[in-house]
Amino acid sequence: MIGGTSAVAPLWAGLIALINANNGNPAGFINTALYNNPTALNDITQGNNGSFSASPGWDACTGLGSPIGPSLVNVL
């Protein structure tokens, strides 16, 4: 998939909406939970976006990585 933030913002919104429905309450501000539980995301360690390269852990190219939906249900 390509598209950057234009593609990923609605994908995250949909994922959080499903998590909220599953958990029966709003997830709220999720950044702290994500950074405290990085294993709930697939760490992207290869590739680049033309300006930044992916590397283990947080990086400017991929952030914390791509979400693992079932793991995020438990975390949020």
C-alpha angles and dihedrals in degrees: 000000000000132000108094118218092349089064101034100048094066091042091055091044091054092046092050090047090054091046091050091051092047095047095040094230138068117273091219119188102004103180096091092049091049095050091046091050108038092159087072086074133058106246108226107213104169134057137039142232096226094268105043135031128224117245138166113296124005116351135168091246101055106007109212092336136252122329124258099212101205091046092051091054088063095042096048 
